[in-house]
């Protein structure tokens, strides 16, 4: 078994800005667990020389974007191999940079980051691997040709000739199937692909779909596809490549994969309804336990659960950790976070005050501002229960004006509430900041519009640090939630239907939970609150990790 794992973004470490959010972090965590489990896996992505973007918020709370500057040579080593792809009749040269992910026992998984910024390329082609999710449709299709077609060619040039599976982490890499079809045709002694090659390729491919949001599925007009790829045969095999007259990267991956999965049980059901002609399984996402457990909790687990790093499931023994030691460890992580917040914002947040965390991509369906739906009710809750602090972070896509407006609304609410509760919105949310926030708050807040939360992983990271969730029942939380044991629900499960939830009603559910249950338990029944913290680790931390997730991929997708 030898796996090639393709992802448009991969979060490798804090100083390498080749990711935008959850998809890239999941990819990085998957690779880290593959190294821990000594799984023969190689990963392919793009270099993203200018990153996603560096986020700044101006005086009005409006997001401004700047290119990310980083020294590629400080983190990666250049490989000598070169491959080419044809784009609009031009030869585009590609090189690879290598990053090695080393596992707990020393096993190494190589990651190859593709780069077209070479002097032999045309000026426009040199920038194709500069920006993550940048540019227009033309730029994106060219990028995806480099990733999919160029990625397979680079692996072959590097000597990876015996790969048994090609795993597409979302549809951006789906053009790798075209290269595999060409390989199959050549092996059969033909110069053109036929339907005979489809079955050969399908056996090699695995596809994970991550989003029930239509905007998350890349689609390209066939005229543009033929212009960029110079391949009329993709139109001739329209039932494989076309959907409603477009090249839909999701459908391409669906058509050419023998195993397809969603990223949570509910998401698998929703995806099955969206793509009724295909069999959609579900493997719930996870996070890399060691990466997302804060240093104080790592030391605590080392004392009481030796071997947890190699066997994440042993975290179920967290129920035996003495309560006062657990609380003291939480305070260490909380102090570290609040020192950072106070240094950045001068808000003077207090370690004794109940602190909520919300750090997600700023997209409207995540309803980041639901907590501020009724400011007067929120003020009364603070008066009745005790001080509340809220820490926010998250980037909006540069072209998502509604997402930027969402951030601005939170900044305005912060100003309106400054005499009643402290609210911080931290700039430039990244891996390091995510580690701080998920480890240091008291309760993790999540308020998506069901059923649009495919999985979500931020609450899983919080759980590893004993931080319970207060969340809408969607995504992973439907599986991780046990009321009053691992955390608390906001309202009831609304099922699979796509009818928008009433924001006022969900806000009322949120306020009721905060006022009647969560804040009172924190302030007046600390022993009970620590019980919930222990169960968050023992039930959710022990299960929602990439070690378990990757073992499921091996059993269900890689060896079948």
N, C-alpha and C positions, 0 to 999 in steps of 0.2 A: 504494500500500500504506500503510495507516494502522492501527495496532494499539492496542487497548485491553487493558491488562494488569491483571488483578484478582488481588489477594492479600490474605488476611486480615491478614497481617503483612508489613511491609517495613522493613528496617534501612537507614536513610538516613544517619545519623551517630551518633556516640557519645552526644550529648546528647538524642537523640530516642528514648525507650524504647518504640517501636512494634513491637517484635519480641521473640520468645522464644528463637530459636535458628536452626538451619540453614535452615528454610523462609524465614524473613524475610531472612536474610543472602543467600541465593540470589536472592531477589526484588530486593534492593538492588543486588547485583552485576550482575544482568541489566539493570537500568535504567541503571546506570553504563556498561555496555558498549554499550547502545543509544545513549546519548548520544555515546560515543566514535565509534561507527560511523555516526552521523547517521541513525539509523533513526527514522521517524516513529512514535513510540510515546507513549502517555499512560497513566499508571498510576493505579489507584484502590485505596484501602485505608481502614481506619477510624482515627480519631484516637488512641484508647487514652489518654485523659487521665490515667489512673492507671497506665498501662504494663502490663507483665506482673506483675512484683513485684520489690522489692528484697530480696535474700537475705542473711540473717544466720544464722550457725551458733552455737548456744549452747555452753555448756561441755561438753555431752555429745556435741556434733556433730550435734544435731538441727536441721533447717532451720526457720527462722522467716521468715514473709513480711510485708513491709510495702508499702503502696502507694508507687509512684514519683511524686515530685512534680517537675514540670518546667514551665517557663514557655513555654506554647505560642506566645505572641506574639513571643518572642525568636528563634524559628526559622522560623515560618510566617507567611504573609499571608492574611488572610481575604478570600474572594471574596463578592461581594454577592448572587450568585444563591441562590435557595432552591427546594427541591423538597420534595415530601411523599410518604409511603407510608402506606397504611392498615394498621394493626396492631390486631387485635381490635376493629375498628370505630372506632378512634381515628385521627385525623389526626396523624401524626408528622412534624414539620418537620425538615429536614436542611440544614445549611450545609456548605461545603467550605473547607478551608484548603489553600493551595498551597505546595509546596516544589519548587524548580527544581534539577534535576541537570544540571550543565554538563559536557560532554564535553571531551576533549583538544583539539579544534579549535574549541570554543566553541558547539557545537550543544547545545540545551537540551531536556531531557525533563521535562515537568511531572508532578508527583505530587499527586493530590488526596486529602486525608484528610477523611473524612466525620465530621460531628459533630452529635449530637442534643441537646447541652446548651444548649438555647435556652429562654427564659422562656415562650414560648407552648406548650411541650410539658408534658404531665403529668409529675409528679415522677419516676415510675418510668421513663418514656421518656427523660428527660434523661440517665440513666445508661447507656443502651444502648451507647454508644460509649466507655465509661470503661475497661473491663477486657478485656484480651486473654485469650481462653480462660477467662473467668470465668463464674460463675453456673451455673445448671442448664440443662436442655434447653430450657426456655421462653426463657430469656435468650439462649441461643445461636441459636435459630431466629429470634428477633426481630433479633438482630445480623446474621444472614446475610441477612435480608430487607432490612435497611438497606444492607448491602454490595452485594448483587446487584441488587435492584430499584431501590433508591435510587441506586446507583452509575451505572446506565445512564441514569436520569432526570437525574442531575446532569451527566453528560457532554453530554447533549442540551441542557440549559439553558446550558451553557458554550459551545455552538456546534459540538460534535463530531458533525456529522450524516453525515459521509462515512467512517466507520470501516469497514474491510473485514474485520477479524478481532477476535474477543473471546477472549483467552487466559485461561483459568482456571488459576491456579497452585494446584492442589489443589481439593477439592470445596466449600470453604466459600462460594465465590462462585457456585455453580451456579444459584441463583435468578435470576441475570441472564438465563438462558435463558427464564424465564417472561415477563419484561419484553419480550424480543425476540419471543417468540411473540405477545404482545399487539400489538406494533408491526406484525408481519406481518399479523395479522388485520385491523387497522385499515386498513393499506395496501390490503388486498384488499376493503375495503368491508364487513367483517363486525364484529360486536360480540363474537363468541365465537371462541375459538381452535379450530382443527380440525387433523386430521392433515396437511392440505395445508401448514400453517404449519411443521410439523416439518422438512420438507426445506429450506425457506427458511432456517430458523435454523441447521440443521446445517452448512450451507455456510459460516456465519460463525464457527463456534466451534472452538476448540482447547483441549484438556484435557491437563494434565500431572498424573499421579498420582504421589505421592511415597512411599507407605508400603505394605508388605505386611502391616502389623500391623492386625488387625481394628479395634482401638480408634481407629485413625487415620481411620476413615471415619464421618462424621457420619450418624446415622439418627434419624428423628423419627416418632412415631406419627401416623397420618393424622388422627386426631381433633384432635391438637394443631396440625397443619398447617392444617386447616380453621378451627380456632378463631383462630389467629394471622393467617392470610392472608385468611380469609373467602371462600375460593375453593373451591366444590364441583367446579368443572370440572377441577381437578387430579386429583380422584378418578375423574371420568368418563374421563379419559385415563390410566387406571392403568398401562397398559403402558409409558408414557413416564415417569410420575412415581413409580410404586410398585414396590417389590421386597419380596416376602414381607410385604405389608401395611404397609410402612413407606416413608416418603420417605427414600431412601438418596441422599445428595448425590453420591456417587461415581457411582452408576448413572444419576442424572439427567444428569450431565455426559457420561457415556459415550453415553447415548442421543441426545444433542443436539450431538455434536461430530463433525466430519468427519475430524479427526486427533487421535489419542490417543497419548501416549508415556509410558514409564517413564523413570527418570533415570539408568540405567546399563544395559549390555547384559544382565547377569544379572537386574536388576530388571525389565526388559522381558519376559524369559522367564517370570519368576515371575508377573508381572501377567497375561501371556497365559494362564497356567494358572488364575489366579484368575477371570479374566473371559473365559472361552473363547468367548463369542458375539461378541466384539469384536476388531477388529484393533488390536493394541498394538505400536507401534514403540518405539524407544529412542533417546534423545539423552542422552548422559552429561553430567552436571552439570559445571560449572566454577566458577572464582572470578575476581573482577576482579583482574587481575595487579597493577596499580599500588596498589590499596587494600591488598593483603595482602603486598606486598613491603616489608620494613622499610627505613627511610631509609638505613642503611649499604649494603644490597644495591641499592637504587635508584641510589645514587651509583656503585657498582661496575659495574652494568649500563650506566649512562650512559657510562662510560669505555670499556668493551669491546664493548658491543652497542648503539651508537646507533640509535635508531628502535625499540627494543623496546617502548616504550609504545604506539606506533601499530600495530606488528606483533608480537604476542606470540609468534608462531611462530619469530621470529628468536632467541628464547632458546635454541634448539638450539645456538647458537654459544658457549654457556657452557662447552663442553668446551675452549675455547681460553683461558679465564681462567687466569692463573698460579695454581698451587695455594696458594702462600704468601699471596697476596693474598686468595684465597677464604677461607682459614682465618682470616686477620686480620680480615676483614669479619664472619665468623661470631662471632668473639670479641667484637666490638663489640656485636652484637645480644644475645649471651649475657650480657655484663656488665650491659647495660641491664635485662634480665629479672631477673637474680639480685639486683641492687640493689633492685629493687621487691619481690621475694620476701622478702629479708632485712629490708627496712624494715617489711613487713607482719607477718612471722612471727618475727623474731629467731632464725632457724635457723642463720645463718652458712653458707649454701651457698657452695661453692667453685667458681670458674670453671674450674678444672682438672679437676674431677670429672665423670664421665660422667652426663649428665642426661637422663632420660626425661620426656616430656610427655604428658598425657592430659587434654583439656578437651572434654567432650561433655555433652549433656543426660544427667542422671542417671536413666536408664531401665534396668530390669532386663535387657532383651535386649542392652544394650551391655556388660554384664558388667564394669563399671568396676573391680571388685575382684579380677579374675582373677589379677593379679600377686601377690596376697596369699593365694592358695589354700594354699600350703605355706610357712609362715614360716621353718621350719628350713632348707628347701632354699634359700630366698632369702638367708638369712644365710650359708650355705656359698658361694653364688655370689659374694657380696661379698668373702668371705675369699679366694677363689681368683682373682678377676679384678681387684679394685680397687674403690674407693668408687663407690657409685651413689646418685644423688639423683633424686627423683621429684616432679614438680609436677602437681597435679590442680586442676581447676576444673569446675563444672557445677551447674546447677539441676535439682531435681526438680519436676515439676508439683505445685502445692499440694495436689491431691487424691490424689497418688500416694504412698501410705504406704510401699510397697515401695521406691520410688526414694529416699525420705528415709532409710529404713533402710540402703540401700546406701551413702549418704554416711557414715552413722554407723559402718558397718563399716570404712570406710577410715580414719576418724579413730581408731578403736580399734587398727587395725593400725599406724598411724603411731606410736601410743604404745608398742605392744609392740616396735616395731623401732627406737626412738629411739637405742639404743646401737649400732646396726649400720648403718642408712642413714637419710638425712634425707628426710622426706616432708612436703610442703606441700599443704594443700587451701585454695585461695584463694577467698574469698567473692565473691559477686555477679558471676559470669562474664558478661561483656558483650563488645561489639565491641572495645573498646580493650584489654581484658585478653586477648582472643583473639589480637589482633595481637601483643602482647608474647610470649605463650607459644609460638605457632606459629613465631615467628621466632627464639626464643632457646634452645630446648632442642637437644640433640644428635640425638635420635632420637624420632620420633613413634610412640606406642603406640596400637593400636586392637584391641579384642578382642570384636567383636560375635558374637552367636549367629546363624550363617548359617541361612537366607538372608534374615534380617530387616534387614540393613543395605541400604537401598534404594540409596544411593550413598555418602553421607558426603562432606564437602568439607574437613574440617579438615586431613587429610593433604595435600590439594592446596595449601593455604595454606602448610603447612610446606615442601613441595617447592620453592616459589618462593624460599624462603630457604635452600635447600641442605640442608634437614633431611629425611633419608630416613625411610621408615616401617618399622616392625616391626609387622606386622598380620596378622590372620586374613584369609584369602582370601575376601572378600565385597565387594559393592558395587563401587566404582570401583577398588579395589586389585587386583581380578582383571584389570583392563585395564592398570593402571600398574605392576604388579609384574614385575620381572625379577630373579630371585634373585641377590643379591650385586652387582647393577648399580645398580638404583634403590632398593634396600632389601632387606628380608628378610620371608619368610612365616612365620607361626606355623602349623605343620602343613600339611595338604594341602587342596585344594579338595574340598569335600564334595558338590558338585552342587546341584541345585535342591530336593532332597527336604527336607521340613520336619521330619525327625527331629532332636530336640535333640542337639547335640554334647555329649559327655562333658566336663564342666568340668575334671575331674582330668587327663584326657588332654591337653586343650588347654593347661592350665597346665604340664604336663610339656614339651610342645612349646615353650612360651614360655621356660621355664627353660633348656632345651637350647640354644635359639637365643641367648639372652643369654650363657650361660656359655661356649659353644664357639665362637661366631662374633662376635656384635655387640660385646660389651664387649672381648674380646681385640683385635679390629681397631681399636677406638677407642684403646686404651691402647698397643698394641704394633706397630701398622702404620698409623700416621697417614696416610702417603702413600696407602695403599689406601682408608682411610676418606674422604679428601678426593675420591678418584676417584668414590666412591658419591655424595657430595654433588653433584659436578658433573653426574653423570648424572641425579640427581633433578631438577635444574633443566632440563637440556637435553632430557630425554625427557618428564618429567611436567609441569614448569612450562610448557613450550612448548605442550602439548596440552590439559591440563585447566584451561582458562580459559573465562570466559564470552564472550570474543571469538569463539572457535571454536564454542562452544555456540550462540550467538545466530545465527551464520551458518548453522548447521544448521537452526535454527527457520525462518529466512527461506526457505531452499531447500525444506524438507520440509513446512512447516506454513503459513507466512504467504502464500506466493505460489501455492499449489496450490488 
